[in-house]
Amino acid sequence: MFTHRWRGCLGLVMVVCLTGATSGRDDVQDVTAVGESISQDGACSDALRKALEQAGRSEISSHSNVENYELIRDMIYARSDGIVTDYRIIEQGDAAGGVKFCKIRARVSKSAIASEWGALQNVLDQVGRPAVAVYILERIDGVVQDSSILEPQIEHRLLEVGFNVLAGEHVRVVMEKESADAESEVNIPKVQALAKDFGAQIFITGTAQANSAGIKELAGEPTAMYNGDAVIKMFYTDTAQLLASESLANWRGGARGVHSVSPQAGKKALENAGHDLVERCYQNVMKRWATQITAGGEIVLEVEGLSVAEAIELKKKLKDIHPSKIKNVNYTLTKGIATYRIKAEMTAEELAEYLVGGEFEALIELVDVKPYRLQAKRVAP
């Protein structure tokens, strides 16, 4: 009788173990994916993104009716290297068209995707969709262009997934009122100030140029060829913290014609650059922004009216808020305004909750809360 009971218990244990194993197998899927890019690192990142997309298709599509679906989906794809951690490179090297390829075998956890989705959705519910301002200064044969080729490409890519995009023409009108700005490199502080005025959380700016490179016979037709390069950078508006920087050098493009100087050929060269550069910028800003809003990153706290002693004391109090989440606090004190740059694994909204009560209540009063910047003033003694 004891033997039968033991066998029954053993059978139950085996059923439980097998059920658990089956559940684990259902959660993790093995996939093979191939990625391509102009760099080897980019190709591996593309392979990880495709592995996640392939294995998590059903998990991700199950959220298709939620608000900000496209935005959250692409943020998850952009963070694939943080979600797909169990993989190995099978093969990598040169591919057709002058690009690199990377083939991987990866194990993708659906529960990890679900967890990431929940975290991103919760944060988006708090901060909303980000607003973005875009301004790209472009030249053809050294002449500043009245309109941009890359600008609308970037805007369209961001609009596709639900960013609030402010028309670059608005920024352009203000920037080009002063001829000095139009003839020089992009004035980052001015673009930042304009982005703040327009209510943008992120601004994207940079320069691109295309210059005549002579005439070349293509398919029996004379073609005016242009070479070019571009640099595009993305910043948080409140803090001017650099989110991402992408550059592209020595691309080519052209248009049929017998004259080596051809604005149309120059525009075609800029358009060709956009195909790769815009996607790289997009993937980079999605990854960095998703990481920032969930992990916190750098938070700027500006406090008006503190003395030197009070500024030092506040620094100590900030570090003691949550030692495991507050990684570092630096500050400067200029003209009565103490500016703290806080490296933290929390959002600005979470930090604000600590600052409105307890020992901080008698020292400072918050007057403005933004996703990456807090503003406060000294409480009158």
C-alpha positions, 0 to 999 in steps of 0.5 A: 500500500505504501508502495502504491502511494509512493508510485502515485506521488512519484507519478504526480511529481513526474507530471508536474515536472513534465508540465513545467518542462513543456511550459518552458519549451513553449516559452522559448523558441529557437530560430535562425536569422540573417541580418545585413548592414553596412557594418558587421556590428550593424548586421549582427544587430539586424539579425537579432532584430529579425530573430526577435520579430520571427519568434515573437510574432504572435506575442507582439501581434496579440497587442495590435489593438492597444494604443501606441502599438507601432511605437512600442513594437518598434521600441522592442525591436530596437532593444532586441540585443537586450531581450535576446541574450542567448544566441551564437553567431553561425556565420558572418562576412561580406554579402552582395552589394558591398554590405556585411551579413551575420547569421545567428542561432538564437533562443527567444523568450516570449515571456521576456517580450511580454515583460518588456511590452508591459514596461514600455506601455506603462511608461508611455501611459505616463509620458505619452508619445514623444514630440520631435522637431527635425532640422537638417541643413543641406548644401549642394555644391556649397549652396544652402538649400531652401528645403531639405531632402533628408528632413521629410524622410526622417519625419515620415519614418517617425510619423509611421509609428506614432511620434508627434512630429513637428514640421521642420519648415517651422524651425527652418523659417526661424533659423534662416532669418539670420543669414549667419546661421544659414551659412554656418554649421547648425547652431545646436543651442538655437535649435534646442531653444526652438524645440523647447518653444515648440514643445518637442522632447527630442530634436534631430539635427545635422548637415548633409552636402553633395558636390559635383564629381564629374560625368560618367557613362551609365547604360550608354547615357551621360550622367552627372555624378555627385558625392556627399556626406552627412552627419545627423545627431539626436538630442533630448530637448530639456538636457541637450543630452546626445541620444545618437549620432550617425554619419555617412560618407562617400555615397554617390548619386546622379541624374542624366545630363551632360553638365557636371554641375546639376542641382537635380543630381545633387538632390538625387545623391542626398536622396540615396543617402537617406535610404540607409542613414534614416533607418540607422537614425531611426533604430538608434533613437528608438533604442536609446529612447526606450532605454532612457524612459524605462531605466531613467538615464540622466535627469537634470534638476535645476533649483533656484535660490540655493546657497553653496552650503544648501547646494552641497547638502542637497547633493548628499540628500539626493544620493541617499534617496535610493542608493541602488538606483541613484548612481551618481550626482554632479552639480554646478552652481551659477548665478543662484541656480544649482543644476544637478545631473543625476544618473539614475535607474528611475524616471524623472516622474519617479524622482519627483515623488521623492522630492515633494515630501519628507526632508525635501519639503522644507528645502525645495518646491518643485515648479515644473516636471518634464520627462528628463528635467525637473525645476524647483525653487528654494522654499523661503525660510 
